[in-house]
Amino acid sequence: MSEFNIVGKSMPQLGSIEKVTGKALYTDDLQFDDLHYALILRSPYAHARIVSIDTSRAEALPGVKAVLTGCEYQKTFGVLPISYDETVLAVSKVRHVGEGVAAVAATTLEIAGEALKLIEVEYEELPGHFDPAAGIVPVENPVHDHGRNGSNIHKQVNLSFGDLQAAHSATLFEVSGQFEFPAVTHGFLEPHSAVARWSDSADELTIWSSTQVPFYLRRQLSRVFDLPLEKVRVIKPYVGGGFGGKSDPFPHEFVVAALAGKVRKPVKITFSREEVFISHHARHPSIIKMQLGADREGKFTYLDLDATINGGAFGSFGVVTTYYNGVLTQGPYRINNFRYQGRRIYTNLPPSGAMRGHGAVNTRFVKECLIDELAENMAIDPCDFRLANLLPEHTLTATQFRITSNGMKECIERVRRDSQWDARIGKLPYGHGLGVACSFFISGSALTINRDDPQSIVRTVREEDGRFTVYSGASDIGQGSDTVLAQVTAEVLGVDLDCIRVISADTGRCPIDIGSYSSRVTFMAGNAARLAALNLLQALEKGTGNVGVGEYESPKMGGDYKGAGAGLSPSYSFGASVVEVKVDTRTGFIKIVKVWLAHDCGKALNPQAVEGQIEGSVHMGLGQFLSEQLQFEGGRIANASFIDYKMILPTDLPEINAIIVESNDPEGPFGAKECGEGALHPVLPAAANAVYNACGLRLRKLPAAPDYVLSLLRHEHTPVGAKKP
Amino acid sequence: MLHKITIKVNGEPHSIEVGSAETLACILRERLRLTGTKLGCESGACGACCVLVDGVPRNSCLVLAATVDGATILTIEGLAGEKELHPLQKSFVEHGAIQCGFCTPGMVMSSLALITENPTATESEIKEAISGNICRCTGYTKIIKAITSIVEEYKAANMVES
């Protein structure tokens, strides 16, 4: 018997009935009287000065109600206060193909489209910066004026822990490699959409937007339009997926706000799919070099990591990404000597940002592949090698991250057992292989982006009919956070789930939650909901009131070096995956046969939803492994469509075995921690290691598309780590 | 140029004047306000706008409204009864086949066409049938389970051997 009534039981997400009947309203579905339509004129150049913009002919077109250019709102904004570098529309120069240059609002979409054609922009083209390696030194006409010493370096990180020199002398085995990763993108199904409307008095702005971060959007709208916070209301309707692609305040949200101010009517924009690709803000393309050593006992001696990440045209989450490429790589293993040198370079490509598994997916791939090589060199089973090097529970890492619950060991043991690893490894025929890899990820960042922001506040009210309403700023973007809040609340209050209503992600009605990103919501909003319900229960028992408020703040922790806050989380998830592949060595085609993925989510509040996160992560991770990449021709994306950007079809999907491991985190709500992002990490390197096991190829870039695999097979290019003499 | 068409949508007849370039998706969403039909790509690549036109699954973003005069159209809004969900809808809900829900209407309509045509569909036929519907959240696993469960129910009710 479970000790819980609601928590730990599988249940459909709240809103499922609305979604399956077509009644759920997403932003583009909302109806407004006298709605006007906005479109954005986008730059055809990757890098160019704007010499002049003539909008007079567009303005004269009947039906056009407003035209906007960049000079009208020049205040910069962004998600990180240290990187406010985007503007509503380009001011004086454009930095990537597709950057907004002008915008119109018209009575119909057709008229808006006609109006765009009438806007004349004179550009003076500048040489584009596309190669991040070339941006490390001072350059002519850098992407931004604020790059380091006239270069295109946006952020540079140098961290060192332990004694690398001493570690080298204790090292008996070492491996190294350089790996390349192209840009991949979120691929959520609902295009960005936003509607803005001003009050009749023109001093209050309401915006409905498909966003993961209503409170960040509110803050930035208030800054750019110089409005008090309480005069800006952001409402998140149903959101059709995000994965990080809706976790920045985006220019179009400001464009509709500005246009709606001019027209004095509601103005809407909904992106085309091509615009979604252009807006991007997804996984950074990167070049990663890593060296990894182990001693005669088979323990890691050091990790030396160098990452150059391509930031594209703007900052976005990039400063955090730069740190995450390093500091999230060390776990789940004990590695006391660790050096990281990383840099993020501005280029004239669409801005990179945060995507599921933020900042750590590519470096995780490199590390887990090199561990496989190291284990082979040492003639140790890769599962045993990993098990021998794990961080324990309740410890500190070299970077002073506080590890609490840790189900890593059980994750490895489960995938090992379920895949019949020991019976099968090394015994499969040529072309058929198994590979293993592990993961480590944050349950939200312990430090908030805006230092004065609370993490999450929930207010729960007992209504006159005895039912309960939970008010939370947390954004359900399809991951099911509303359901988590309802479950936690119902469990504490001892009532059925249908006694709970959740009102969320409306800055005008809900207390703050800083957003659905960095896999923070179950842990942080979940804790706030639990506290709110406990406080309400107390008030009801004492007869002192009908409302309970809960606030979650992360405990103080971490080191005192520069950047110590990056990657610091109140709780970390762990996971392991075994992937089984068949490689057709005539065609280079990799078939993923089966995936086992065990994820330590602390406590599965809703096991069905946790499985859903694992299965979705496997699908997305395998897509990056097998086929997904943005292809650029100069600064233009050549495959900005779902036809040409190859995500895995159901027909190519392997059997996925989602395994839930529960370590019961001491600080998580009912023991829960993250599951939405960490679960993506291990599947890519496990697949790569399976390819090696199948046919002896060590992959050095992604995707592992047939042409690349074939080229490796033809050149018998199998670099392996060298054994030290 | 305007064309007058008469279509039956979810059992209700509508006579509408449509432009030559207007798509069925646009008519459903903008004129009839049936926004359950979603637009994810407007190029026939994602399947979010799938509806049944005379029983055949069609990406309504690629269907010109002027070409469906006289057609009977079923959208997601017409699937459930007054009080009960369609068994397929129920199965999607119960199996946790719905995360963000944006692909759900199109996915349900594609699967409905499949199980109507082929109520004993195999797993590979199910995968084939929904391969024009992109879902980025679920990894398709629970969607396939939801559809399979309907097939199994049909087989059990009709004593069809697996």
Contacts between the chains, C-beta under 8 A, distances in Angstrom:
chain1	res1	chain2	res2	distance
A	10	B	96	7.0
A	12	B	93	4.8
A	12	B	94	6.4
A	12	B	96	6.0
A	12	B	98	7.2
A	13	B	96	7.3
A	13	B	98	6.4
A	13	B	99	7.1
A	15	B	101	7.0
A	16	B	92	7.7
A	16	B	93	4.5
A	16	B	98	4.9
A	16	B	101	7.5
A	17	B	85	7.2
A	17	B	93	6.4
A	18	B	101	7.8
A	19	B	98	5.2
A	19	B	101	3.0
A	19	B	104	5.0
A	20	B	76	7.7
A	20	B	85	6.9
A	20	B	89	4.5
A	20	B	92	5.3
A	20	B	93	5.6
A	20	B	98	6.1
A	20	B	101	7.5
A	20	B	104	5.6
A	20	B	105	7.9
A	20	B	108	6.5
A	21	B	36	7.1
A	21	B	76	6.6
A	21	B	77	6.9
A	21	B	79	7.4
A	21	B	80	5.3
A	21	B	85	7.2
A	21	B	89	6.8
A	22	B	34	7.2
A	22	B	35	7.2
A	22	B	36	1.9
A	22	B	37	7.2
A	22	B	75	6.8
A	22	B	76	3.7
A	22	B	77	4.7
A	22	B	105	5.0
A	23	B	36	6.9
A	23	B	77	7.7
A	24	B	101	5.6
A	25	B	35	6.8
A	26	B	35	7.9
A	26	B	38	7.3
A	26	B	102	6.7
A	28	B	35	7.7
A	28	B	39	7.3
A	29	B	29	7.7
A	29	B	35	3.7
A	31	B	33	6.8
A	186	B	136	7.5
A	187	B	134	7.7
A	187	B	136	4.9
A	188	B	100	7.2
A	188	B	102	7.8
A	188	B	136	5.5
A	189	B	38	7.6
A	189	B	40	4.6
A	189	B	46	6.2
A	189	B	48	6.0
A	189	B	100	7.0
A	189	B	102	4.3
A	189	B	103	5.3
A	189	B	134	6.1
A	189	B	135	7.3
A	189	B	136	5.7
A	190	B	38	7.3
A	190	B	40	6.8
A	190	B	100	7.0
A	190	B	102	4.5
A	191	B	39	7.6
A	191	B	40	6.9
A	238	B	100	7.7
A	238	B	101	6.6
A	239	B	100	6.5
A	240	B	38	7.3
A	240	B	40	7.7
A	240	B	100	4.8
A	240	B	101	7.0
A	240	B	102	2.9
A	240	B	103	7.9
A	241	B	99	7.6
A	241	B	100	4.3
A	241	B	102	6.3
A	241	B	136	5.5
A	241	B	137	5.7
A	243	B	136	7.2
A	270	B	39	7.9
A	272	B	42	6.7
A	273	B	40	7.1
A	273	B	41	4.3
A	273	B	42	6.8
A	273	B	43	6.8
A	273	B	45	7.7
A	273	B	46	7.9
A	477	B	100	6.5
A	478	B	99	4.3
A	478	B	100	2.5
A	478	B	101	6.5
A	478	B	102	7.6
A	478	B	137	5.4
A	479	B	99	6.7
A	479	B	137	8.0
A	480	B	99	7.0
A	608	B	96	4.0
A	608	B	142	7.8
A	609	B	96	6.6
A	611	B	96	7.3
A	611	B	141	7.9
A	611	B	142	7.5
A	612	B	96	5.5
A	612	B	99	5.9
A	612	B	137	7.3
A	612	B	138	5.7
A	612	B	139	7.9
A	612	B	142	6.2
A	615	B	138	6.1
A	615	B	139	3.6
A	615	B	140	7.9
A	615	B	141	4.3
A	615	B	142	6.9
A	616	B	99	7.0
A	616	B	136	7.4
A	616	B	137	5.0
A	616	B	138	5.4
A	616	B	139	4.6
A	617	B	139	7.5
A	618	B	139	5.5
A	619	B	136	7.8
A	619	B	138	7.7
A	619	B	139	3.4
A	619	B	140	6.8
A	620	B	136	7.1
A	620	B	139	7.7
A	641	B	41	7.0
A	641	B	43	6.3
A	641	B	45	6.3
A	642	B	40	7.7
A	642	B	41	5.1
A	642	B	43	7.4
A	642	B	45	3.8
A	642	B	46	5.3
A	642	B	134	6.2
A	643	B	43	7.0
A	643	B	45	4.8
A	647	B	134	6.6
A	647	B	136	7.1
A	649	B	127	7.9
A	649	B	131	4.7
A	650	B	127	4.3
A	650	B	130	5.5
A	650	B	131	5.3
A	650	B	140	4.4
A	650	B	143	7.8
A	650	B	144	6.8
A	651	B	124	7.5
A	651	B	127	4.8
A	651	B	128	6.0
A	651	B	131	5.0
A	653	B	127	7.1
A	653	B	139	7.0
A	653	B	140	5.6
A	653	B	141	7.5
A	656	B	139	6.2
A	656	B	141	5.4
A	658	B	141	7.9
